[in-house]
Amino acid sequence: MPSILSATFATTALAALASAAFDPLSKTNVAVYWGQGPYQNRLLTTCQNPSVDIVNVAFVNAFPDNSPGAWPGTNFGNQCGDQTYTHNGVSTLLKSNCPTIGADIITCQQTYGKKVLLSLGGGYPTNYYIANDTSANSFADFVWGAFGPKTAAWTNAGNPRPFGDAVVDGFDFDIESQMSTPPNDVNGNAITDYQSRGYATMITRLKNTLFGQDTSKSYYISGAPQCPQPDVHLSSVVSQAWFDFLFVQFYNNPSCSARAAVTFNANDSLLHWTQTPSKNSAVRIYFGIPASVNASNVASDYITQSEAFAIVQRFSKFDKWGGISLWESQYSQNNVACGQDYTTWMKKIVNAAVGGTPLNTDTTNCPVTSTTSSTVQPTTTSSSTRSSSTLITTTTSSTTQPTTTSSTRSSSTLVTTTRTSSTTTSSTACATPTLTTVTFNEQKSTAFGESVYVVGDNAALGSWNTANAVPLSAAGYTSSNPLWSGSVKLPAGASVQYKFIKMGTDGSITWESDPNRLYTVPGNCAGTAVVGSTWR
C-alpha cells in the first residue's frame, strides 16, 4: 500500500484545489461542452484540466412532447450503451447505461472544483419543442428529479436517475430546434412559436421554485444562442427568464462568426448581446468558438491563438464579458500546440487579456528555454555509445495492490539500458526539460463500459489513490489491437512505480498482478517518451 504521508499530502493538495471558489461573475472563465466528441475520452479527463471552469454535459436532445413514453431522451456519444428506460411499457430515449458519467460528475465537482451543467437541446435532431406551460413545468420537474438532488419521493415512485447519486450544478439551454412544418398542439393547431415557447416558463420554475429546495450549493442557468441578433430561440427568453451565462455561438454564422471577428465584423454582434434586455442585468456573455478546424461546419470559423488573443483583448472590455466557451472538449484535447491543448491556451489568453499582460501566442515557433550560457563556445567531440546492464530489484506482495518494501516476496529483473554521450557543434544546446510527457500504451481487452487507468506513487499518477488515477483513452482500440493510451507529465529523471487498473461498469476496481512496474523518466530534448506494455 502507498505510505500514509504521500496519501495525506495528495488528499490535502486536491482538497485545496477543489476548494478554490468558482466566481460566476469572473471575466476569465472557460466553459467547454462535452459529450459529443469523436472517440471522446470520459468526462473525468476534461475535468482534470485546470483551465476548465464549467463543463456542459451534452445533450438531453429529445423533449417529453416529442419523445416516446413522454420522457426526455439523451445522447452522450460513446459514453452510454444502447439500453434505455421503459415508462408505462414504452421504451423511451432516455439512456439507462452510462456507467462512468455519474461518478465522474462527482469527482469533477469534489476533487477538481468544476461546475457541471446538463445541456438541453443541441443541433441534432432539431424536432424538439415544448407544447405549453404545463409541459414546461413538468419538464422542469423531471430534469430536477432525475439529475438534481436525489430524493426518496422521486426514486420510490420508480422514476429514473441516469447518473445515480450525482447532482448537476444547473442546466444549459442550447436550443436549435428547426422543423419544416411546425408541430401541432393537442387541438391540432400549429405551434408557430415552437422555437421559443415554454422555455421562459421552464427556466422560471427551475430558478424560482426547484433550486430553492436545495440550499447546500448554488445552481445556475445558461443558454447558447446563435450570434445573429435577434436569436429566434432565446432572445425573447433572455428578457423573461433568469440566465447566469450566455455561451453565444460565434460559429456556423458567417455574418458574425469568430472569423468575422478577426476583421472586426463581429464586434457589433457581441456588443449587441451585452446590450440585450435580460432578466439578470449581470448576465455574463461568453465568446463561443470552435476548439479546432473540425469542430465547426465551417472550418474557417476556427481562429488561431494569436487571433483569439487579439479578439479577447477587444471583447473583454465589455462590462458583461464572462470568458470563452468552447465546442467541444475532445476537439480541444486533440488540438495541441506547443504542448498545450486549445482549452489551456484559451485560459491563458483570457487571463492575459483581462489582466493586461503580454502573452506569446506564436505557435509556429514554440519557445524553448535554454540553460546554456551565451558566452560558451561550441566544441566538437566524437559521440560514444555504450550499453550497461542494471539489476533492478522490485519488491512485491501477495495482493494485487501496489507493493512496498514491507512485502515478503522479491523478484529481480535484468534491464539493459543504452546511454549515449555526445556534444554537438550546434551553437545552441538542447535544453533538457524538467517535465517529460510520458505516453502509456497498454494492451488490455475490455467489455463495453469498462475503462483502464494508470496509477502510481507520483502525484501526477494519483499517489496510489485510485480516485485520482489517470484515465486512458480507447480512441485507438480495436478487437485486434485493444490499445488504451494516455499521457502524463512526469519529472525528468524521476523513478516511478505504477500499475494499471480496470474500472468495471459498477465502479469496481481490478488491479493488474504484481509486481509494481518501475520506470525512470528520461530527460531528452523532445521532452517526450512512450512506454508500451500488456496487462498482466
Solvent accessible surface area in square Angstrom, and as a share of the most:
residue,aa,sasa,rsa
1,M,130,0.58
2,P,27,0.17
3,S,66,0.42
4,I,148,0.75
5,L,146,0.73
6,S,38,0.25
7,A,39,0.30
8,T,74,0.43
9,F,136,0.57
10,A,10,0.08
11,T,78,0.45
12,T,83,0.49
13,A,49,0.38
14,L,39,0.20
15,A,59,0.45
16,A,65,0.51
17,L,79,0.39
18,A,23,0.18
19,S,85,0.55
20,A,68,0.53
21,A,100,0.77
22,F,37,0.15
23,D,73,0.38
24,P,40,0.25
25,L,95,0.47
26,S,21,0.14
27,K,57,0.24
28,T,30,0.18
29,N,7,0.04
30,V,0,0.00
31,A,0,0.00
32,V,1,0.00
33,Y,9,0.04
34,W,2,0.01
35,G,0,0.00
36,Q,62,0.28
37,G,9,0.08
38,P,54,0.34
39,Y,161,0.61
40,Q,7,0.03
41,N,25,0.13
42,R,19,0.07
43,L,0,0.00
44,L,9,0.04
45,T,36,0.21
46,T,4,0.02
47,C,0,0.00
48,Q,49,0.22
49,N,25,0.13
50,P,108,0.68
51,S,9,0.06
52,V,5,0.03
53,D,27,0.14
54,I,0,0.00
55,V,0,0.00
56,N,0,0.00
57,V,0,0.00
58,A,0,0.00
59,F,12,0.05
60,V,0,0.00
61,N,19,0.10
62,A,4,0.03
63,F,1,0.00
64,P,30,0.19
65,D,52,0.27
66,N,41,0.21
67,S,11,0.07
68,P,57,0.36
69,G,19,0.18
70,A,66,0.51
71,W,19,0.07
72,P,1,0.00
73,G,0,0.00
74,T,6,0.04
75,N,58,0.30
76,F,2,0.01
77,G,37,0.35
78,N,75,0.39
79,Q,24,0.11
80,C,12,0.07
81,G,7,0.06
82,D,128,0.66
83,Q,102,0.45
84,T,43,0.25
85,Y,53,0.20
86,T,86,0.50
87,H,48,0.22
88,N,133,0.68
89,G,73,0.70
90,V,63,0.36
91,S,76,0.49
92,T,3,0.02
93,L,85,0.42
94,L,0,0.00
95,K,40,0.17
96,S,42,0.27
97,N,37,0.19
98,C,9,0.06
99,P,35,0.22
100,T,10,0.06
101,I,0,0.00
102,G,8,0.08
103,A,54,0.42
104,D,3,0.02
105,I,0,0.00
106,I,57,0.29
107,T,28,0.16
108,C,0,0.00
109,Q,39,0.17
110,Q,131,0.58
111,T,24,0.14
112,Y,28,0.11
113,G,22,0.22
114,K,13,0.05
115,K,42,0.18
116,V,0,0.00
117,L,1,0.00
118,L,0,0.00
119,S,0,0.00
120,L,0,0.00
121,G,0,0.00
122,G,0,0.00
123,G,44,0.43
124,Y,184,0.70
125,P,43,0.27
126,T,38,0.22
127,N,67,0.34
128,Y,0,0.00
129,Y,27,0.10
130,I,1,0.01
131,A,11,0.09
132,N,62,0.32
133,D,79,0.41
134,T,101,0.58
135,S,23,0.15
136,A,0,0.00
137,N,51,0.26
138,S,65,0.42
139,F,2,0.01
140,A,0,0.00
141,D,52,0.27
142,F,19,0.08
143,V,0,0.00
144,W,18,0.06
145,G,7,0.07
146,A,1,0.01
147,F,1,0.00
148,G,0,0.00
149,P,27,0.17
150,K,106,0.45
151,T,66,0.38
152,A,68,0.53
153,A,83,0.65
154,W,39,0.14
155,T,44,0.25
156,N,126,0.65
157,A,72,0.56
158,G,61,0.59
159,N,42,0.22
160,P,6,0.04
161,R,26,0.10
162,P,14,0.09
163,F,8,0.03
164,G,32,0.31
165,D,92,0.48
166,A,2,0.01
167,V,30,0.17
168,V,1,0.00
169,D,4,0.02
170,G,0,0.00
171,F,1,0.00
172,D,0,0.00
173,F,0,0.00
174,D,7,0.04
175,I,2,0.01
176,E,42,0.19
177,S,0,0.00
178,Q,113,0.50
179,M,36,0.16
180,S,121,0.78
181,T,99,0.57
182,P,46,0.29
183,P,18,0.11
184,N,89,0.45
185,D,38,0.20
186,V,141,0.81
187,N,120,0.62
188,G,49,0.47
189,N,86,0.44
190,A,57,0.44
191,I,1,0.00
192,T,107,0.62
193,D,65,0.34
194,Y,11,0.04
195,Q,27,0.12
196,S,27,0.18
197,R,76,0.28
198,G,10,0.09
199,Y,0,0.00
200,A,17,0.14
201,T,39,0.23
202,M,0,0.00
203,I,0,0.00
204,T,53,0.31
205,R,74,0.27
206,L,0,0.00
207,K,64,0.27
208,N,110,0.56
209,T,60,0.35
210,L,8,0.04
211,F,16,0.07
212,G,54,0.52
213,Q,121,0.54
214,D,26,0.13
215,T,128,0.74
216,S,96,0.62
217,K,63,0.27
218,S,62,0.40
219,Y,15,0.06
220,Y,18,0.07
221,I,0,0.00
222,S,0,0.00
223,G,0,0.00
224,A,1,0.01
225,P,1,0.01
226,Q,34,0.15
227,C,0,0.00
228,P,51,0.32
229,Q,62,0.28
230,P,111,0.70
231,D,9,0.05
232,V,93,0.53
233,H,14,0.06
234,L,0,0.00
235,S,16,0.11
236,S,55,0.35
237,V,2,0.01
238,V,1,0.00
239,S,49,0.32
240,Q,104,0.46
241,A,2,0.01
242,W,79,0.28
243,F,2,0.01
244,D,22,0.11
245,F,2,0.01
246,L,1,0.01
247,F,2,0.01
248,V,0,0.00
249,Q,13,0.06
250,F,0,0.00
251,Y,17,0.06
252,N,58,0.30
253,N,24,0.12
254,P,111,0.70
255,S,85,0.55
256,C,6,0.04
257,S,3,0.02
258,A,0,0.00
259,R,79,0.29
260,A,12,0.09
261,A,0,0.00
262,V,44,0.25
263,T,87,0.51
264,F,119,0.50
265,N,102,0.52
266,A,0,0.00
267,N,42,0.21
268,D,87,0.45
269,S,13,0.09
270,L,0,0.00
271,L,57,0.29
272,H,88,0.39
273,W,2,0.01
274,T,14,0.08
275,Q,116,0.52
276,T,17,0.10
277,P,100,0.63
278,S,27,0.17
279,K,126,0.53
280,N,11,0.06
281,S,92,0.59
282,A,39,0.31
283,V,2,0.01
284,R,33,0.12
285,I,0,0.00
286,Y,0,0.00
287,F,0,0.00
288,G,2,0.02
289,I,0,0.00
290,P,0,0.00
291,A,0,0.00
292,S,10,0.07
293,V,74,0.42
294,N,109,0.56
295,A,11,0.09
296,S,15,0.09
297,N,136,0.70
298,V,61,0.35
299,A,62,0.48
300,S,64,0.41
301,D,4,0.02
302,Y,31,0.12
303,I,0,0.00
304,T,62,0.36
305,Q,8,0.03
306,S,54,0.35
307,E,44,0.20
308,A,0,0.00
309,F,20,0.08
310,A,50,0.39
311,I,1,0.01
312,V,0,0.00
313,Q,80,0.35
314,R,48,0.18
315,F,0,0.00
316,S,9,0.06
317,K,159,0.67
318,F,43,0.18
319,D,124,0.64
320,K,38,0.16
321,W,0,0.00
322,G,0,0.00
323,G,0,0.00
324,I,0,0.00
325,S,3,0.02
326,L,1,0.00
327,W,48,0.17
328,E,0,0.00
329,S,4,0.03
330,Q,11,0.05
331,Y,46,0.17
332,S,1,0.01
333,Q,38,0.17
334,N,100,0.51
335,N,31,0.16
336,V,87,0.50
337,A,19,0.15
338,C,44,0.26
339,G,50,0.48
340,Q,55,0.25
341,D,23,0.12
342,Y,0,0.00
343,T,4,0.02
344,T,29,0.17
345,W,10,0.04
346,M,0,0.00
347,K,33,0.14
348,K,67,0.28
349,I,0,0.00
350,V,0,0.00
351,N,74,0.38
352,A,7,0.06
353,A,15,0.12
354,V,59,0.34
355,G,54,0.52
356,G,67,0.64
357,T,74,0.43
358,P,128,0.80
359,L,43,0.22
360,N,89,0.46
361,T,15,0.09
362,D,61,0.32
363,T,38,0.22
364,T,130,0.76
365,N,108,0.55
366,C,56,0.33
367,P,99,0.63
368,V,119,0.68
369,T,115,0.67
370,S,61,0.39
371,T,122,0.71
372,T,61,0.36
373,S,58,0.38
374,S,113,0.73
375,T,111,0.65
376,V,97,0.56
377,Q,131,0.58
378,P,70,0.44
379,T,88,0.51
380,T,103,0.60
381,T,77,0.45
382,S,102,0.66
383,S,76,0.49
384,S,67,0.44
385,T,91,0.53
386,R,150,0.55
387,S,77,0.50
388,S,31,0.20
389,S,76,0.49
390,T,58,0.33
391,L,118,0.59
392,I,58,0.29
393,T,81,0.47
394,T,14,0.08
395,T,38,0.22
396,T,0,0.00
397,S,21,0.14
398,S,110,0.71
399,T,76,0.44
400,T,69,0.40
401,Q,67,0.30
402,P,3,0.02
403,T,7,0.04
404,T,49,0.28
405,T,130,0.76
406,S,97,0.63
407,S,26,0.17
408,T,137,0.79
409,R,124,0.45
410,S,74,0.48
411,S,41,0.27
412,S,74,0.48
413,T,72,0.42
414,L,123,0.61
415,V,56,0.32
416,T,90,0.53
417,T,55,0.32
418,T,92,0.53
419,R,131,0.48
420,T,94,0.55
421,S,74,0.47
422,S,65,0.42
423,T,76,0.44
424,T,76,0.44
425,T,85,0.50
426,S,56,0.36
427,S,96,0.62
428,T,100,0.58
429,A,43,0.34
430,C,60,0.36
431,A,14,0.11
432,T,81,0.47
433,P,38,0.24
434,T,115,0.67
435,L,86,0.43
436,T,0,0.00
437,T,37,0.21
438,V,0,0.00
439,T,31,0.18
440,F,0,0.00
441,N,37,0.19
442,E,0,0.00
443,Q,55,0.25
444,K,34,0.15
445,S,77,0.50
446,T,32,0.19
447,A,64,0.49
448,F,119,0.50
449,G,17,0.17
450,E,37,0.17
451,S,13,0.08
452,V,0,0.00
453,Y,5,0.02
454,V,0,0.00
455,V,0,0.00
456,G,0,0.00
457,D,57,0.29
458,N,33,0.17
459,A,70,0.55
460,A,41,0.32
461,L,0,0.00
462,G,4,0.04
463,S,7,0.05
464,W,23,0.08
465,N,55,0.28
466,T,42,0.24
467,A,62,0.48
468,N,15,0.07
469,A,1,0.01
470,V,21,0.12
471,P,11,0.07
472,L,10,0.05
473,S,22,0.14
474,A,42,0.32
475,A,55,0.43
476,G,41,0.39
477,Y,67,0.26
478,T,69,0.40
479,S,114,0.74
480,S,104,0.67
481,N,61,0.31
482,P,20,0.12
483,L,38,0.19
484,W,17,0.06
485,S,30,0.19
486,G,14,0.13
487,S,64,0.42
488,V,12,0.07
489,K,105,0.45
490,L,0,0.00
491,P,52,0.33
492,A,31,0.24
493,G,55,0.53
494,A,27,0.21
495,S,84,0.54
496,V,2,0.01
497,Q,65,0.29
498,Y,6,0.02
499,K,0,0.00
500,F,1,0.00
501,I,1,0.00
502,K,40,0.17
503,M,33,0.15
504,G,11,0.11
505,T,68,0.39
506,D,120,0.62
507,G,39,0.38
508,S,59,0.38
509,I,57,0.29
510,T,65,0.38
511,W,31,0.11
512,E,1,0.00
513,S,50,0.32
514,D,22,0.12
515,P,37,0.23
516,N,4,0.02
517,R,31,0.11
518,L,60,0.30
519,Y,45,0.17
520,T,86,0.50
521,V,1,0.00
522,P,46,0.29
523,G,41,0.39
524,N,52,0.26
525,C,89,0.53
526,A,79,0.61
527,G,11,0.11
528,T,72,0.42
529,A,15,0.12
530,V,104,0.60
531,V,20,0.12
532,G,60,0.58
533,S,22,0.14
534,T,89,0.52
535,W,48,0.17
536,R,93,0.34
